[in-house]
Amino acid sequence: MAGYFRFVWLCVKMAFRHHRSVIDIAALTAGILLPLLNTVYRFYGVSGQENTVNDLAWEIVSGACIIVVLVRLLCSPYWVYQETLSRARTAESGLNALDRECKALGASLKEAETRNRELIHSKIIGDNPVDSHEWPALTDHQAEQWINDLRPFTLKGLKISTLPSVGINSLFRSIQKVGRELNIEPQLFVGYPTKLGEFRIQAVTDDPAALKLLQLCKAYTPAASINYVNMSPNHLGDLDIFIGEKPEPPRPKALRIQLDPEHLFDANANGAFYWRVDVISTWHEPVVDCRAYLTNIERNGVEKWGKKKALLTFEPGSAANTCKTITPGATEILDIIASSGEEVIPATWPRGDWPYREQLHTIFEVTGDYVLTIDVEASNVLKTSFQYKFTKNRGFIEPTGINPMPPV
């Protein structure tokens, strides 16, 4: 019933607001002619109607108005239909245009997703060399165990999410091989950072496949965990693994420092003496990017300079010898100080350049016992720190020993 009254109300509104047309002209003409004809008939055909002409004015006006309103009311349902049809066609046209735009946008998004995935693969898979910081591939035994343990479950997908800086080249390729055996295609995505060394599994609450995957990941790395999310059961079998950066392997202590009488000092053509120590590699691999820094100077137990790093040189004391790669078992000679008469200076590079507030002549101006702290650093081994001790006495330098410091 409410719909009927609403329709009637629409028709009434349409009758009064629809634009003028031929129908209005015809109704207006009829409203004028009919009172005229009625008046003529009454004037000539009926006696005693002398006042008929006087009534003609208001009959024409009222008749014209009534007929126009009646005609517009009769036509209003058709006009409502026309307007509704026009709106429907306009809406349909808009929906068709929107549908075309959505299809074009969907195609663009699919193409963008493909390009993004290729970019991710090139950044995470293609550009990462296999090194000590990369997660290793699953062993044949591990891959077989993954296949056998996950086969009883209905897996819908496996997503691996990580950062471009994380090396998972070998690991992801081995997981792809496992996926092919399980009739799924593991996908690689850029994900949120996780803890160092962590494998975090995300799955629907109570997904039995997630528990089995957690056991397999724990066998690969102990730092594996699971995070359940409340989602529709339709997502059972959709598993995500977020992979963090692989922890650096512990660096070995690979350098030994010693005073060798044969390399204790060396004199140059200008009469300057360079006092030295031997840096010996005790590791089975090359020690890469080895540099030495003077970090502290004490005289008679009082700090004269420190909390800074001044670069030292290896023999023969040039810019090219501030950084060395020491092969297994090899020895490199490190310059510590240089002396000439009463003058003592550290063997830093550039030679003679001491860009610090403490002046050298105030540090080494008096006789006494001096202790120099040296750090020897490399990119693949532990830092080796030691103290070089010497006594200055009336222009004479006498090394008194070295004191190894705990590794850092």
JOPECOR-V758578 format. One record per residue. RES is the residue in one letter. PSI is psi as a letter, one per 30 degrees, with the letter a starting at -180 (NA if undefined). Layout:
res=RES psi=PSI
res=RES psi=PSI
This chain:
res=M psi=e
res=A psi=e
res=G psi=e
res=Y psi=e
res=F psi=e
res=R psi=e
res=F psi=e
res=V psi=e
res=W psi=e
res=L psi=e
res=C psi=e
res=V psi=e
res=K psi=e
res=M psi=e
res=A psi=e
res=F psi=f
res=R psi=f
res=H psi=k
res=H psi=l
res=R psi=k
res=S psi=a
res=V psi=e
res=I psi=e
res=D psi=e
res=I psi=e
res=A psi=e
res=A psi=e
res=L psi=e
res=T psi=e
res=A psi=e
res=G psi=f
res=I psi=e
res=L psi=e
res=L psi=e
res=P psi=e
res=L psi=e
res=L psi=e
res=N psi=e
res=T psi=e
res=V psi=e
res=Y psi=e
res=R psi=e
res=F psi=e
res=Y psi=f
res=G psi=f
res=V psi=k
res=S psi=l
res=G psi=g
res=Q psi=h
res=E psi=f
res=N psi=g
res=T psi=e
res=V psi=e
res=N psi=f
res=D psi=f
res=L psi=e
res=A psi=e
res=W psi=f
res=E psi=e
res=I psi=e
res=V psi=e
res=S psi=e
res=G psi=e
res=A psi=e
res=C psi=e
res=I psi=e
res=I psi=e
res=V psi=e
res=V psi=e
res=L psi=e
res=V psi=e
res=R psi=e
res=L psi=e
res=L psi=e
res=C psi=f
res=S psi=e
res=P psi=e
res=Y psi=e
res=W psi=e
res=V psi=e
res=Y psi=e
res=Q psi=e
res=E psi=e
res=T psi=e
res=L psi=e
res=S psi=e
res=R psi=e
res=A psi=e
res=R psi=e
res=T psi=e
res=A psi=e
res=E psi=e
res=S psi=e
res=G psi=e
res=L psi=e
res=N psi=e
res=A psi=e
res=L psi=e
res=D psi=e
res=R psi=e
res=E psi=e
res=C psi=e
res=K psi=e
res=A psi=e
res=L psi=e
res=G psi=e
res=A psi=e
res=S psi=e
res=L psi=e
res=K psi=e
res=E psi=e
res=A psi=e
res=E psi=e
res=T psi=e
res=R psi=e
res=N psi=e
res=R psi=e
res=E psi=e
res=L psi=e
res=I psi=e
res=H psi=e
res=S psi=e
res=K psi=e
res=I psi=e
res=I psi=e
res=G psi=e
res=D psi=f
res=N psi=j
res=P psi=l
res=V psi=j
res=D psi=a
res=S psi=f
res=H psi=g
res=E psi=k
res=W psi=k
res=P psi=l
res=A psi=l
res=L psi=k
res=T psi=l
res=D psi=e
res=H psi=e
res=Q psi=e
res=A psi=e
res=E psi=e
res=Q psi=e
res=W psi=e
res=I psi=e
res=N psi=e
res=D psi=f
res=L psi=f
res=R psi=e
res=P psi=f
res=F psi=l
res=T psi=j
res=L psi=k
res=K psi=f
res=G psi=l
res=L psi=j
res=K psi=k
res=I psi=j
res=S psi=k
res=T psi=l
res=L psi=l
res=P psi=f
res=S psi=f
res=V psi=k
res=G psi=j
res=I psi=g
res=N psi=d
res=S psi=e
res=L psi=e
res=F psi=e
res=R psi=e
res=S psi=e
res=I psi=e
res=Q psi=e
res=K psi=e
res=V psi=e
res=G psi=e
res=R psi=e
res=E psi=f
res=L psi=g
res=N psi=h
res=I psi=l
res=E psi=j
res=P psi=k
res=Q psi=k
res=L psi=k
res=F psi=l
res=V psi=k
res=G psi=a
res=Y psi=k
res=P psi=k
res=T psi=l
res=K psi=l
res=L psi=k
res=G psi=g
res=E psi=k
res=F psi=j
res=R psi=j
res=I psi=k
res=Q psi=k
res=A psi=l
res=V psi=k
res=T psi=k
res=D psi=g
res=D psi=j
res=P psi=e
res=A psi=e
res=A psi=e
res=L psi=e
res=K psi=e
res=L psi=e
res=L psi=e
res=Q psi=e
res=L psi=e
res=C psi=e
res=K psi=e
res=A psi=f
res=Y psi=e
res=T psi=k
res=P psi=f
res=A psi=i
res=A psi=k
res=S psi=l
res=I psi=k
res=N psi=j
res=Y psi=k
res=V psi=k
res=N psi=j
res=M psi=l
res=S psi=k
res=P psi=f
res=N psi=f
res=H psi=g
res=L psi=k
res=G psi=f
res=D psi=j
res=L psi=k
res=D psi=k
res=I psi=j
res=F psi=k
res=I psi=k
res=G psi=l
res=E psi=k
res=K psi=k
res=P psi=k
res=E psi=k
res=P psi=k
res=P psi=k
res=R psi=k
res=P psi=l
res=K psi=j
res=A psi=g
res=L psi=k
res=R psi=k
res=I psi=k
res=Q psi=l
res=L psi=j
res=D psi=k
res=P psi=e
res=E psi=f
res=H psi=g
res=L psi=e
res=F psi=l
res=D psi=k
res=A psi=k
res=N psi=a
res=A psi=f
res=N psi=g
res=G psi=g
res=A psi=k
res=F psi=k
res=Y psi=k
res=W psi=k
res=R psi=l
res=V psi=l
res=D psi=k
res=V psi=j
res=I psi=k
res=S psi=k
res=T psi=g
res=W psi=l
res=H psi=f
res=E psi=l
res=P psi=k
res=V psi=j
res=V psi=k
res=D psi=h
res=C psi=k
res=R psi=l
res=A psi=k
res=Y psi=k
res=L psi=k
res=T psi=f
res=N psi=k
res=I psi=k
res=E psi=k
res=R psi=k
res=N psi=h
res=G psi=g
res=V psi=k
res=E psi=k
res=K psi=f
res=W psi=k
res=G psi=a
res=K psi=h
res=K psi=l
res=K psi=j
res=A psi=k
res=L psi=k
res=L psi=l
res=T psi=l
res=F psi=l
res=E psi=k
res=P psi=g
res=G psi=i
res=S psi=l
res=A psi=e
res=A psi=f
res=N psi=g
res=T psi=f
res=C psi=k
res=K psi=l
res=T psi=j
res=I psi=j
res=T psi=l
res=P psi=k
res=G psi=f
res=A psi=l
res=T psi=k
res=E psi=k
res=I psi=k
res=L psi=k
res=D psi=k
res=I psi=e
res=I psi=l
res=A psi=k
res=S psi=k
res=S psi=j
res=G psi=b
res=E psi=f
res=E psi=k
res=V psi=k
res=I psi=k
res=P psi=k
res=A psi=h
res=T psi=l
res=W psi=k
res=P psi=l
res=R psi=k
res=G psi=f
res=D psi=j
res=W psi=i
res=P psi=h
res=Y psi=l
res=R psi=e
res=E psi=k
res=Q psi=k
res=L psi=e
res=H psi=f
res=T psi=f
res=I psi=e
res=F psi=g
res=E psi=f
res=V psi=l
res=T psi=l
res=G psi=a
res=D psi=k
res=Y psi=k
res=V psi=k
res=L psi=k
res=T psi=k
res=I psi=k
res=D psi=k
res=V psi=j
res=E psi=l
res=A psi=l
res=S psi=f
res=N psi=g
res=V psi=l
res=L psi=k
res=K psi=k
res=T psi=k
res=S psi=k
res=F psi=l
res=Q psi=k
res=Y psi=k
res=K psi=k
res=F psi=l
res=T psi=k
res=K psi=k
res=N psi=j
res=R psi=h
res=G psi=g
res=F psi=k
res=I psi=k
res=E psi=j
res=P psi=k
res=T psi=f
res=G psi=l
res=I psi=k
res=N psi=j
res=P psi=k
res=M psi=l
res=P psi=k
res=P psi=k
res=V psi=NA
